[in-house]
Amino acid sequence: MTGTFMDIVHRSVMAEEAFHYLSPALEKGLLVDCTLGEGGHSELFLSRLPGCRIVGLDADEKILEVARQRLAPFGERVRLFNTWFNVFFRDYPLGDERPDAVLFDLGISVFHYERSGRGFSFREDEPLDMRLEAHLEQSAADIINTYPEKELADLIFRFGEERLSRRFASAIVARRQSKPFTTTKELEEVIWTASPQSYRHGRIHPATRTFQALRIAVNGELARLESALGDAFARLRPGGMMGVISFHSLEDRIVKHFFLDKKKGCISSSGAPIDSDRGVTAAEILTKKPLRPTEEEVRVNAPSRSAKFRVVRKLIDEDR
């Protein structure tokens, strides 16, 4: 997979909504696209706002190369970093330059399901890997083959919200005693066999939530999100916007509570309230309820159906 513009396989979710809410801050501003993917959101901003500049982040060097070629016509308006977004905002290589808007699109790109060959989907028989970045310590196969049964069940329940987690963990452990798991189809078949007949014909495939749980665990997705939100908000300039598109309740819950905490009041790095007696808050929530994709978008782009989009405007720096 070398990546060319014609290799684009992912349609960016809620792109018009993201542009509507974030563009007021970006006429001549800087957008940090924290999950660049194939560059769809960034291309929209760059093409419509001639003064906008982009810093794009992605931990996957292969998909970053696709975005690099796609965004090449915009020249020096684009800077790309092959890194996790939590690491970027922790180390922050931009010095005193502060973003005017920050966008997180937390979904896994169709590229990863269809082109990566790393086992994000069970539709094809692929190595059971799921690492977005090749140097991560453990793969999905490592987890499946080594975790104790209770720990595995807890992981599937916590990150996949799978009510049959104990049943599936028991079946997985029984199977691996005779032969370790190496491919997606091996895992999918064990889960299918362990599923009650009624569960096999539900809205989603019985293995979907288990695969989600493994992907989240392998890539540390929730911990990275919790860490990055605070650091990104601190780097955002006052008056700037932060938007987050999430795809399952675990992510959305983290974002919702973070935004509410920023709305309730400012807290300094020492933990002391700032100006709480005057009711000063750090952020204004611009989406009282999360926005959902339109029926038309869901019709033409099925992966968007579970998306939720929340936006805040930063009012002040918390440490003054």
C-alpha positions in Angstrom: 0.0 0.0 0.0 1.9 3.0 -1.2 -1.0 5.5 -1.0 -2.2 7.9 -3.7 -5.0 10.4 -3.8 -7.1 7.7 -5.6 -6.6 5.3 -2.7 -9.0 7.3 -0.5 -11.5 4.9 1.0 -12.9 6.8 4.0 -15.6 9.4 4.0 -15.1 11.9 6.8 -18.0 11.8 9.3 -20.0 14.9 10.1 -17.6 17.1 8.1 -20.1 19.9 7.5 -21.0 20.1 11.1 -17.3 20.3 12.1 -16.8 23.0 9.5 -19.9 25.0 10.7 -18.8 25.0 14.4 -15.0 25.4 14.0 -14.6 27.6 11.0 -15.4 30.9 12.8 -12.1 30.5 14.6 -10.1 29.6 11.5 -10.3 32.4 8.9 -6.6 32.9 9.4 -6.1 30.4 12.2 -4.5 27.1 13.1 -6.5 23.8 13.3 -4.9 20.8 15.0 -6.5 17.8 13.4 -5.8 15.2 16.1 -6.8 12.2 14.1 -5.9 13.1 10.5 -6.6 9.7 8.9 -6.8 10.2 5.1 -7.1 13.9 5.6 -10.8 14.5 4.7 -11.7 17.0 7.4 -8.5 18.9 6.9 -8.9 19.1 3.1 -12.4 20.6 3.7 -11.0 23.4 5.9 -8.1 24.1 3.7 -10.1 24.3 0.5 -12.8 26.6 2.0 -10.6 28.8 4.2 -7.6 30.1 2.3 -6.1 31.6 5.4 -6.4 28.4 7.5 -3.4 26.3 8.4 -3.4 22.7 9.5 -1.3 20.6 11.9 -2.3 17.0 11.3 -1.5 14.1 13.6 -1.7 10.4 13.1 0.0 7.4 14.9 -0.3 5.3 11.7 2.5 6.1 9.3 0.8 4.4 6.4 -2.4 6.3 6.6 -0.4 9.5 7.2 1.3 9.0 3.9 -2.1 8.8 2.1 -3.0 12.2 3.8 0.4 13.7 2.9 -0.3 13.1 -0.8 -3.9 14.2 -0.6 -2.9 17.5 1.1 0.2 18.2 -0.9 -1.5 20.9 -3.0 -1.8 23.1 0.1 1.9 23.3 0.5 3.3 25.0 3.6 -0.2 25.5 5.1 0.1 21.8 6.2 2.4 20.3 8.8 2.1 16.6 9.6 3.3 14.7 12.7 3.5 10.9 12.9 2.5 10.7 16.6 -0.3 9.9 19.1 -2.4 13.0 19.9 -1.8 12.6 23.7 2.0 12.6 23.1 1.8 15.6 20.8 -0.1 17.8 23.3 2.1 16.5 26.2 5.4 17.3 24.5 3.9 20.1 22.3 6.5 20.8 19.5 4.9 24.0 18.4 6.4 26.2 21.1 4.4 29.4 21.7 2.1 28.8 18.7 -1.4 28.0 19.9 -4.2 26.4 17.9 -7.4 28.3 17.2 -9.3 25.1 16.9 -8.8 21.4 17.8 -10.7 18.5 16.2 -10.8 14.9 17.4 -12.5 12.4 15.2 -12.2 9.2 17.3 -13.5 6.7 14.8 -11.3 4.1 13.2 -10.9 4.8 9.5 -12.3 2.5 6.8 -8.7 2.4 5.7 -7.9 0.3 8.7 -10.7 -2.1 8.2 -10.2 -2.6 4.5 -6.6 -1.8 3.7 -4.4 -2.2 6.8 -4.3 -6.0 7.0 -4.1 -5.8 10.8 -7.2 -7.5 11.9 -9.5 -4.6 12.8 -12.4 -6.5 11.1 -13.4 -10.1 11.1 -14.8 -9.8 7.6 -11.4 -11.0 6.2 -9.1 -13.5 7.7 -6.2 -11.4 8.9 -3.5 -11.5 11.6 -5.0 -10.7 15.0 -3.0 -7.5 15.6 -5.1 -4.3 15.8 -2.1 -2.0 16.6 -2.5 1.4 15.0 1.2 2.0 15.6 3.5 -0.9 14.9 5.8 -0.5 17.9 3.1 -0.9 20.6 4.0 -3.6 23.1 1.1 -6.0 22.7 -1.2 -7.1 19.9 -4.8 -8.3 20.2 -3.4 -11.9 19.9 -1.1 -11.3 22.8 -4.1 -10.3 25.0 -6.4 -13.2 23.8 -3.6 -15.8 24.3 -2.2 -14.7 27.7 -4.8 -12.8 29.8 -6.4 -14.8 32.7 -10.0 -15.6 32.1 -11.4 -13.1 34.6 -9.2 -10.3 33.4 -10.2 -11.1 29.8 -13.9 -11.1 30.7 -13.5 -7.8 32.5 -11.7 -6.2 29.5 -14.4 -7.4 27.1 -17.2 -6.1 29.4 -15.5 -2.8 30.2 -14.3 -1.7 26.8 -16.9 -3.6 24.7 -19.9 -3.3 27.0 -20.5 -6.9 26.1 -23.1 -8.6 28.4 -21.8 -12.1 27.4 -18.2 -11.3 28.3 -17.8 -14.1 30.7 -19.2 -16.7 28.3 -17.0 -15.5 25.5 -13.9 -15.3 27.8 -14.5 -18.9 28.9 -14.8 -20.1 25.3 -11.6 -18.2 24.3 -9.6 -19.7 27.1 -10.8 -23.2 26.4 -9.9 -22.9 22.7 -6.4 -21.4 23.3 -5.4 -24.4 25.5 -5.2 -26.5 22.4 -4.1 -23.9 19.9 -3.2 -20.2 20.3 -5.2 -17.7 18.3 -3.4 -16.1 15.4 -6.2 -14.8 13.1 -9.4 -12.8 13.2 -11.5 -15.7 11.8 -10.4 -18.0 14.6 -11.6 -15.6 17.2 -14.8 -14.7 15.3 -15.7 -18.4 15.0 -15.2 -19.1 18.7 -17.4 -16.2 19.7 -20.1 -17.2 17.1 -20.1 -20.8 18.4 -20.3 -19.6 22.0 -23.3 -17.3 21.3 -26.9 -18.3 22.0 -28.9 -18.8 18.8 -30.9 -15.7 19.5 -27.7 -13.6 19.9 -26.5 -14.6 16.4 -29.3 -12.7 14.7 -29.2 -9.4 16.5 -28.5 -5.9 15.2 -24.8 -6.5 15.2 -22.5 -9.6 14.8 -21.8 -11.3 18.2 -18.1 -10.6 17.8 -18.4 -6.8 17.2 -18.1 -5.7 20.8 -15.3 -8.0 21.6 -13.3 -6.8 18.7 -14.0 -3.2 19.8 -12.8 -4.0 23.3 -9.6 -5.5 22.0 -8.8 -2.5 19.7 -9.4 -0.1 22.6 -7.2 -2.1 24.9 -4.4 -2.6 22.4 -4.1 1.1 21.6 -4.9 2.5 25.0 -7.6 4.6 23.4 -9.6 5.8 26.4 -6.6 6.6 28.5 -5.1 8.6 25.6 -8.3 10.5 25.2 -8.6 11.4 28.8 -5.0 12.6 28.8 -5.2 14.5 25.5 -8.4 16.5 26.2 -6.9 18.4 29.2 -3.6 19.1 27.5 -5.2 20.1 24.2 -7.6 22.5 26.0 -4.7 24.1 27.8 -2.9 24.7 24.5 -6.0 26.1 22.8 -6.1 29.9 22.7 -8.9 31.7 24.6 -11.8 32.1 22.1 -10.8 28.9 20.3 -13.0 25.9 19.7 -12.6 22.2 20.5 -14.8 19.6 18.7 -14.9 15.9 19.4 -16.6 13.3 17.2 -17.1 10.0 19.2 -18.5 6.7 18.2 -19.4 4.8 21.3 -20.7 5.6 24.8 -17.4 5.2 26.6 -15.7 7.9 24.5 -18.7 10.2 24.6 -19.0 9.9 28.4 -15.4 11.0 28.8 -15.9 14.0 26.5 -19.3 15.0 28.0 -17.9 15.0 31.6 -14.7 16.9 30.5 -16.7 19.6 28.8 -19.1 19.9 31.8 -16.1 20.2 34.2 -14.7 23.1 32.1 -18.1 24.8 32.1 -18.6 24.5 35.8 -15.6 26.4 36.8 -11.9 27.1 36.4 -9.4 25.0 38.4 -5.7 26.0 38.6 -2.9 23.4 38.3 -2.7 23.5 42.1 -6.4 22.4 42.3 -7.6 25.8 43.7 -10.7 27.3 42.2 -10.2 30.5 40.1 -12.7 33.3 40.3 -15.4 30.9 41.4 -17.0 33.6 43.4 -17.6 35.6 40.2 -18.9 32.6 38.3 -16.1 32.6 35.8 -15.9 29.4 33.8 -13.3 28.0 31.4 -15.6 27.0 28.6 -18.9 27.5 26.9 -20.6 24.4 25.6 -21.9 25.1 22.1 -23.8 21.8 21.7 -26.2 21.4 24.6 -26.9 17.9 23.3 -24.5 16.0 21.0 -25.2 16.5 17.4 -26.0 13.4 15.3 -25.4 12.8 11.6 -28.3 13.6 9.3 -30.4 10.8 7.8 -28.9 11.5 4.4 -25.3 11.1 5.8 -26.2 7.8 7.4 -27.8 6.7 4.2 -24.6 7.4 2.1 -22.0 6.7 4.9 -23.2 3.9 7.2 -20.2 4.2 9.6 -21.5 7.6 10.6 -24.7 6.2 12.2 -23.3 6.0 15.8 -21.4 9.3 15.7 -21.9 12.1 18.3 -20.3 15.5 18.0 -19.7 17.9 20.9 -18.1 21.3 20.8 -16.9 23.8 23.4 -15.5 27.3 23.1 -12.6 28.1 25.4 -13.2 31.3 27.3 -10.0 31.9 29.4 -6.8 30.2 30.3 -7.2 28.4 33.6 -3.8 29.4 35.1 -3.5 33.2 35.1 
